[in-house]
């Protein structure tokens, strides 16, 4: 058995024992009241994106969020119906620009399938190539004010009720999943929650059975594209980032690089 699968089984065993004691721990994705949808872009995805009329983006949970084998709640897919071609092109341009600064890192490993009878991993003879440093993106409403509000916060004042609506938890087992681990971040998220609109996306009814159904974009969005995964640096406005939509590409928070997208 490979190292990957051994670790997965150990994690599963630990989580299973934890679930048997706590029962309520759930992995949550996007909630209807969230102001942002976080995803990542790989080279393969941005190239495929150009050909799709109604692309679907996968939700990526915060790195620091708990990982449990006790079920899922919220939504893990977002469908951008009739996404403007210029928006898709601009995302590709930014991805390629970032790759001139931060090279793509790949992991190659054998593909396996699990034998249903004894659980052994059986090689298929194929190799999997995985991009292990994809580009982080936050989709937000077009009117999201980056001068007033922060990257990495969800600004959802109803997150607790929405989680409980999905599946009942013991209150002590319900946590706020933010992309930045900071007391200041929690305070800002709570303080400004009523001032930031939820993402313009229509959601199915909250249920543990609807997690794979996509939320559907209903308004105009923009993408905040981060050159690295150092979330706290963007939250603190210490690191520069790109803002992308169908009208163009802008750069915020740092000196523009000569020879890049903004200074040819």
ZAKOLMAR-875474 format. One line per field, with one value per residue (C-alpha): y, x, z. Coordinates in nm, 2 decimals. Example, Ala and Ser with C-alpha at 12.3 -4.5 7.8 and 13.67 -1.06 7.14 Angstrom:
2
c2	c(-0.45, -0.11) $
c1	c(1.23, 1.37) $
c3	c(0.78, 0.71) $
//
This chain:
264
c2	c(0.00, 0.35, 0.62, 0.83, 0.55, 0.45, 0.81, 0.83, 0.51, 0.64, 0.97, 0.78, 0.56, 0.86, 1.06, 0.75, 0.72, 1.09, 1.08, 0.80, 1.02, 1.36, 1.26, 1.62, 1.72, 1.81, 1.95, 2.26, 2.43, 2.75, 2.87, 3.09, 3.38, 3.38, 3.69, 3.49, 3.16, 3.03, 2.81, 2.73, 2.74, 2.50, 2.52, 2.24, 2.41, 2.76, 2.60, 2.40, 2.70, 2.89, 2.62, 2.61, 2.83, 2.76, 2.65, 2.50, 2.60, 2.37, 2.51, 2.48, 2.49, 2.69, 2.52, 2.54, 2.41, 2.08, 1.77, 1.50, 1.18, 1.27, 1.41, 1.73, 2.03, 2.35, 2.35, 2.26, 2.37, 2.70, 2.73, 3.05, 3.06, 3.25, 3.35, 3.63, 3.51, 3.81, 3.72, 3.37, 3.51, 3.75, 3.47, 3.28, 3.58, 3.64, 3.27, 3.28, 3.60, 3.45, 3.15, 3.37, 3.46, 3.14, 2.82, 2.55, 2.26, 1.91, 1.58, 1.26, 0.93, 0.60, 0.58, 0.30, 0.16, -0.01, -0.38, -0.41, -0.75, -0.69, -0.31, -0.35, -0.08, -0.21, 0.00, 0.09, 0.14, 0.52, 0.80, 1.10, 1.45, 1.69, 2.06, 2.10, 2.49, 2.60, 2.97, 3.08, 3.28, 3.45, 3.52, 3.82, 4.05, 4.32, 4.59, 4.43, 4.72, 4.61, 4.94, 4.88, 4.50, 4.22, 3.93, 3.59, 3.68, 3.55, 3.82, 3.58, 3.68, 3.37, 3.10, 2.93, 2.91, 2.79, 2.51, 2.41, 2.42, 2.17, 1.93, 1.97, 2.00, 2.04, 2.41, 2.34, 2.15, 2.43, 2.65, 2.95, 2.85, 3.15, 3.16, 3.36, 3.24, 3.56, 3.70, 4.03, 3.85, 3.70, 4.04, 4.21, 3.93, 3.97, 4.35, 4.41, 4.11, 4.32, 4.57, 4.31, 4.15, 3.78, 3.65, 3.69, 3.32, 3.11, 2.81, 2.49, 2.41, 2.33, 1.96, 1.70, 1.55, 1.87, 1.93, 1.83, 2.05, 2.38, 2.73, 2.94, 3.29, 3.54, 3.87, 4.03, 3.90, 3.98, 3.75, 3.83, 3.63, 3.57, 3.49, 3.28, 3.09, 3.32, 3.42, 3.63, 3.85, 3.94, 3.99, 4.23, 4.41, 4.34, 4.14, 4.25, 4.07, 4.09, 4.19, 4.04, 4.06, 4.08, 4.45, 4.40, 4.32, 4.55, 4.52, 4.62, 4.64, 4.65, 4.77, 4.66, 4.44, 4.58, 4.36, 4.21, 4.26, 4.62, 4.75, 4.58) $
c1	c(0.00, 0.13, 0.22, -0.07, -0.32, -0.16, -0.19, -0.55, -0.65, -0.48, -0.67, -0.99, -0.95, -0.87, -1.17, -1.40, -1.32, -1.37, -1.70, -1.82, -1.77, -1.88, -2.11, -2.17, -1.84, -1.91, -1.70, -1.87, -1.82, -1.98, -2.29, -2.56, -2.47, -2.10, -1.97, -1.71, -1.65, -1.29, -1.14, -0.81, -0.68, -0.44, -0.30, -0.53, -0.83, -0.77, -0.72, -1.04, -1.22, -1.18, -1.40, -1.69, -1.99, -2.12, -1.80, -1.82, -1.57, -1.49, -1.50, -1.17, -1.20, -0.96, -0.63, -0.67, -1.03, -1.10, -1.11, -1.35, -1.50, -1.84, -2.01, -2.04, -2.26, -2.30, -2.20, -1.88, -1.96, -2.04, -2.18, -2.10, -2.37, -2.28, -1.95, -1.81, -1.54, -1.32, -1.34, -1.21, -0.94, -0.82, -0.81, -0.58, -0.36, -0.32, -0.24, 0.03, 0.17, 0.19, 0.37, 0.65, 0.70, 0.61, 0.69, 0.43, 0.51, 0.40, 0.37, 0.37, 0.25, 0.09, -0.28, -0.44, -0.79, -0.90, -0.99, -1.34, -1.28, -0.96, -0.90, -0.57, -0.45, -0.41, -0.20, -0.38, -0.05, -0.13, 0.06, -0.12, 0.02, -0.10, -0.03, 0.04, 0.06, -0.25, -0.35, -0.59, -0.90, -1.19, -1.50, -1.68, -1.96, -1.85, -1.92, -1.72, -1.51, -1.15, -1.06, -1.31, -1.33, -1.07, -0.96, -1.02, -1.33, -1.68, -1.89, -2.18, -2.38, -2.60, -2.33, -2.42, -2.79, -2.71, -2.49, -2.76, -3.02, -2.80, -2.75, -2.80, -2.48, -2.39, -2.31, -1.96, -1.88, -1.98, -1.69, -1.64, -1.42, -1.21, -0.92, -0.72, -0.65, -0.66, -0.87, -0.87, -1.01, -1.29, -1.37, -1.38, -1.59, -1.85, -1.84, -1.88, -2.11, -2.42, -2.23, -2.13, -2.38, -2.38, -2.25, -2.49, -2.55, -2.87, -2.83, -3.03, -3.20, -2.95, -2.92, -2.65, -2.79, -2.74, -2.37, -2.28, -2.55, -2.40, -2.49, -2.56, -2.42, -2.70, -2.51, -2.19, -1.87, -1.51, -1.21, -0.94, -0.64, -0.36, -0.01, 0.07, -0.12, -0.01, -0.36, -0.27, -0.05, -0.34, -0.57, -0.32, -0.28, 0.09, 0.10, -0.01, -0.29, -0.48, -0.85, -1.00, -1.33, -1.45, -1.35, -0.99, -0.71, -0.59, -0.31, -0.34, -0.12, 0.23, 0.48, 0.39, 0.66, 0.83, 0.76, 0.45, 0.08, 0.08, 0.41, 0.48) $
c3	c(0.00, -0.09, 0.16, 0.04, 0.11, 0.44, 0.56, 0.44, 0.63, 0.95, 0.91, 0.85, 1.15, 1.37, 1.23, 1.27, 1.64, 1.68, 1.50, 1.72, 2.02, 1.88, 1.60, 1.49, 1.31, 0.95, 0.67, 0.54, 0.20, 0.07, 0.26, 0.10, 0.32, 0.23, 0.05, -0.14, -0.32, -0.29, -0.56, -0.72, -1.08, -1.24, -1.59, -1.72, -1.57, -1.72, -2.06, -2.03, -1.90, -2.23, -2.40, -2.16, -2.18, -1.82, -1.63, -1.29, -1.02, -0.72, -0.37, -0.18, 0.20, 0.41, 0.47, 0.84, 0.84, 1.02, 0.81, 0.92, 0.77, 0.93, 0.63, 0.42, 0.43, 0.23, -0.14, -0.32, -0.68, -0.84, -1.20, -1.38, -1.65, -1.96, -1.81, -2.03, -2.27, -2.18, -1.81, -1.89, -2.11, -1.84, -1.58, -1.81, -1.87, -1.50, -1.44, -1.70, -1.56, -1.21, -1.35, -1.47, -1.10, -0.93, -1.13, -1.15, -0.92, -1.02, -0.84, -1.04, -0.89, -1.01, -1.04, -0.84, -0.79, -0.47, -0.47, -0.33, -0.18, 0.02, 0.00, -0.18, -0.41, -0.77, -1.01, -1.34, -1.52, -1.56, -1.40, -1.23, -1.28, -1.01, -0.99, -0.62, -0.61, -0.79, -0.79, -0.53, -0.63, -0.44, -0.64, -0.49, -0.60, -0.85, -0.59, -0.32, -0.17, -0.13, 0.04, 0.32, 0.35, 0.37, 0.16, 0.33, 0.53, 0.45, 0.62, 0.68, 0.99, 0.96, 0.93, 1.26, 1.17, 0.82, 0.95, 1.20, 0.92, 0.73, 1.01, 1.38, 1.59, 1.95, 1.96, 2.10, 1.78, 1.54, 1.43, 1.19, 0.90, 0.80, 0.56, 0.82, 1.17, 1.37, 1.65, 1.46, 1.15, 1.35, 1.50, 1.16, 1.01, 1.28, 1.29, 0.92, 0.83, 0.79, 0.56, 0.30, 0.07, 0.02, -0.31, -0.60, -0.64, -0.61, -0.38, -0.36, -0.03, 0.24, 0.31, 0.34, 0.02, -0.19, -0.14, -0.49, -0.65, -0.78, -0.66, -0.97, -1.03, -1.06, -1.07, -1.19, -1.01, -1.00, -0.91, -0.66, -0.77, -0.53, -0.66, -0.34, -0.08, 0.20, 0.31, 0.61, 0.40, 0.17, 0.47, 0.62, 0.28, 0.28, -0.04, -0.39, -0.58, -0.91, -0.96, -1.27, -1.46, -1.82, -1.84, -1.76, -1.51, -1.23, -0.98, -0.61, -0.31, -0.45, -0.72, -1.07, -1.23, -1.54, -1.84, -1.69, -1.78, -1.67, -1.80, -2.14) $
//
